[in-house]
Amino acid sequence: MRIVVKVGTSTLAHSTGRMNIRHVEDLVKVLSDLKNAGHEMILVSSGAIGMGVGKLNLPGKPSDMPTKQAAAAVGQCELMYTYDRLFLQYNHTVAQILLTGEDVDHTERRENFENTMERLLELGSLPIINENDTVATAEIKVGDNDTLGAIVARCVKADLLVLLSDIEGLYTADPRKDPSAKLIPVVEEVTPEIEALAGGVGSGLATGGMATKLRAAKMVAEVGCDMIITNGEHPEVLYDIAEGKAVGTRFIGKK
């Protein structure tokens, strides 16, 4: 299978912005093992701004664009250095690609991206993709990595998009507020009723929320790609997903 895995800041970093070393090491180990098993793995990774916040010792996520972009520039170095070092332990070569909205909206640039991705996968590399937060402004910004994950999944014709989040999946209500909320295991179609279940943004360092995940599900369903939302606290869950077991919430692509 060709699998795009999107990992959120809440999985990669502690609330301080500093890297969650155990989670990142576990994630790299599982992705490497799945790649060894013959799957084509693509990682869409958040975390650059969050790690920049930690490395620059800022009090929290900045609200102004120049400081956000400065934090992204510092954090992206840390993020890729860590991925490169950890994947190398399992003899896997990573490739960094930073995108803006313009790169996928412009036909020729999108085709260049798609061709590069195909060649990287043919060469056995593991592409790691993030938004180019150091240059992206409101006009050219994808905005969140759930949407970016969906865009990547569509461009590479992935079989599956997995969103590793800080929640188990889509619930009938917000499980943080309503103890009677039940996990919805399968969604055949993202209807207005399903969209009404989306809450707000999760952790303080994150930019997404359930609404962006449902939008991502609609985007990939259109091209026949399934999507799964599940908790990224234990990356070993990817083994179950690769084996077709029921995990989190699966959104069924239109076949």
C-alpha positions in Angstrom: 0.0 0.0 0.0 1.0 3.6 -0.5 0.2 5.3 2.8 0.4 8.9 3.8 0.8 9.4 7.5 0.1 12.9 8.9 1.4 13.5 12.4 0.3 16.5 14.5 2.3 18.7 16.8 0.4 17.2 19.8 2.0 13.9 19.0 5.5 15.2 18.2 6.0 17.7 21.0 5.2 18.2 24.7 3.1 21.1 25.7 6.3 23.1 26.3 7.1 22.8 22.6 10.1 20.6 23.3 10.2 17.4 21.3 8.5 14.3 22.7 11.5 12.0 22.1 9.8 8.8 22.9 6.9 9.4 20.5 9.1 10.5 17.7 11.5 7.5 18.1 8.5 5.1 18.2 7.0 6.7 15.1 10.2 6.4 13.1 10.7 2.8 14.2 7.2 1.8 13.1 7.3 3.7 9.8 10.7 2.1 9.0 9.3 -1.4 9.8 6.3 -0.8 7.6 8.6 0.4 4.8 10.7 -2.8 5.3 7.5 -4.8 4.9 7.0 -3.3 1.4 4.7 -0.4 2.0 5.4 3.0 0.4 5.4 5.5 3.3 5.1 9.2 3.1 5.2 11.4 6.2 3.4 14.8 6.5 4.9 16.2 9.7 3.8 19.2 11.7 5.9 20.5 14.5 8.3 23.1 13.0 6.7 26.1 14.7 6.1 24.2 18.0 9.8 23.1 18.1 11.0 26.5 17.2 8.9 27.9 20.1 10.7 25.5 22.4 14.2 26.1 21.0 13.8 29.9 21.1 12.4 29.7 24.6 9.3 31.6 23.6 6.5 31.7 26.2 4.0 30.2 23.8 2.9 30.0 20.2 3.5 33.4 18.6 0.5 35.3 17.2 2.4 37.6 14.8 3.5 36.3 11.3 7.3 37.3 11.5 7.8 35.4 14.8 5.8 32.4 13.6 8.0 32.3 10.5 11.2 32.7 12.6 10.1 29.9 14.9 9.3 27.7 11.8 12.8 28.4 10.4 14.5 27.3 13.6 12.1 24.4 14.3 12.3 22.9 10.8 16.1 22.4 11.1 15.6 20.6 14.4 12.7 18.5 13.0 14.6 17.3 9.9 17.9 16.8 11.7 16.0 14.5 14.2 14.2 12.6 11.4 17.3 12.1 9.4 19.3 10.8 12.3 16.6 8.4 13.5 15.6 7.0 10.1 19.3 6.5 9.3 19.5 4.0 12.2 17.1 1.8 10.2 18.9 2.4 6.9 16.2 4.6 5.4 17.0 7.8 3.5 14.6 10.7 4.1 13.8 13.6 1.7 12.5 17.0 2.8 9.8 18.8 0.7 8.3 22.1 1.9 5.2 23.3 0.1 2.9 26.3 -0.1 -0.6 26.5 -1.5 0.8 28.0 -4.7 2.8 24.9 -5.3 -0.3 22.8 -5.6 -2.6 25.3 -7.1 -0.3 26.0 -10.0 -0.6 23.2 -12.6 3.0 23.0 -13.7 4.4 23.2 -10.1 2.0 20.6 -8.9 3.1 18.3 -11.7 6.7 18.9 -10.8 5.9 18.0 -7.2 4.1 14.8 -8.3 7.0 13.8 -10.6 9.5 14.4 -7.8 7.4 12.3 -5.3 7.2 9.4 -7.8 10.9 9.4 -8.3 11.7 9.6 -4.6 9.5 6.6 -3.9 11.1 4.7 -6.9 14.5 5.4 -5.3 13.4 4.0 -2.0 13.4 7.3 -0.1 10.9 8.3 2.5 9.5 11.8 1.8 8.8 14.1 4.7 6.5 17.0 3.8 5.6 20.1 5.7 4.1 23.5 4.8 6.8 26.1 4.0 5.8 28.2 7.0 8.8 30.5 6.7 7.5 32.0 3.5 3.7 31.1 3.4 1.4 34.0 4.1 -2.4 34.1 4.2 -2.7 34.4 0.4 -0.6 31.3 -0.3 -1.0 29.2 2.8 -2.5 25.7 2.9 -3.3 26.5 6.5 -3.1 23.2 8.3 -1.4 19.9 7.9 -4.7 17.9 7.8 -5.5 19.6 4.5 -1.8 19.3 3.4 -2.0 15.6 4.1 -5.1 15.3 1.9 -3.5 17.3 -0.9 -0.4 15.0 -0.8 -2.6 11.9 -0.7 -4.4 13.1 -3.8 -1.2 14.1 -5.7 0.5 10.7 -5.1 -2.6 8.6 -5.5 -2.3 7.1 -2.1 -4.4 4.1 -1.0 -4.8 5.5 2.5 -4.3 8.7 4.5 -3.8 8.3 8.3 -4.2 11.3 10.6 -2.4 10.7 13.9 -4.0 13.1 16.3 -4.6 13.6 20.1 -8.0 11.9 19.9 -9.1 8.4 19.1 -11.4 9.4 16.1 -14.7 11.0 15.5 -17.2 10.8 18.3 -20.9 11.4 18.6 -20.0 14.4 20.9 -16.8 15.9 22.3 -15.4 13.1 24.6 -13.5 15.7 26.6 -16.8 17.2 27.7 -19.3 14.5 27.4 -18.5 11.1 29.0 -21.3 9.4 27.1 -19.8 10.3 23.7 -19.3 7.2 21.5 -16.6 6.6 18.9 -17.9 6.3 15.3 -15.9 3.5 13.7 -16.9 4.0 10.0 -18.2 7.0 8.1 -19.5 6.2 4.6 -20.0 9.8 3.7 -19.2 13.2 5.3 -22.7 14.6 5.5 -23.8 17.9 7.1 -24.8 15.9 10.2 -21.3 14.5 10.4 -19.7 17.9 9.9 -21.9 19.3 12.8 -20.0 17.0 15.2 -16.7 18.9 14.6 -15.4 20.8 17.6 -12.7 23.5 17.9 -8.9 23.4 17.8 -7.2 20.9 20.1 -3.9 21.6 21.8 -2.4 25.1 22.2 0.4 24.5 19.7 -1.8 22.9 17.1 -3.6 24.6 14.2 -6.1 21.9 13.2 -9.2 20.4 14.7 -11.9 18.0 13.8 -13.3 20.4 11.2 -10.0 20.3 9.2 -9.9 16.5 9.5 -13.4 16.2 8.1 -12.5 18.5 5.2 -9.5 16.3 4.5 -11.7 13.2 4.5 -14.0 14.8 1.9 -11.0 15.7 -0.3 -9.5 12.2 -0.4 -12.9 10.4 -0.6 -13.4 12.1 -4.0 -10.5 10.3 -5.5 -11.2 6.9 -3.9 -8.7 7.1 -1.0 -9.8 6.0 2.5 -8.8 8.0 5.6 -8.4 7.1 9.2 -8.3 9.3 12.3 -6.7 7.8 15.3 -4.7 8.6 18.4 -1.0 9.1 17.7 0.2 8.5 21.3 1.1 4.9 20.4 2.4 4.8 16.8 2.3 1.0 16.9 -1.4 1.4 15.9 -0.1 1.8 12.3 0.7 -1.9 12.3 -3.0 -2.7 12.9 -4.0 -0.2 10.3 -1.7 -1.7 7.7 -3.2 -5.1 8.5 -6.7 -3.8 7.9 -7.9 -4.0 11.5 -10.6 -1.6 12.8 -8.8 1.4 14.4 -10.2 4.9 15.2 -12.6 6.2 12.6 -12.3 5.1 8.9 -13.8 7.3 6.2 -14.5 5.3 3.1 -13.4 6.7 -0.3 -15.7 6.6 -3.3 -14.8 3.6 -5.3 
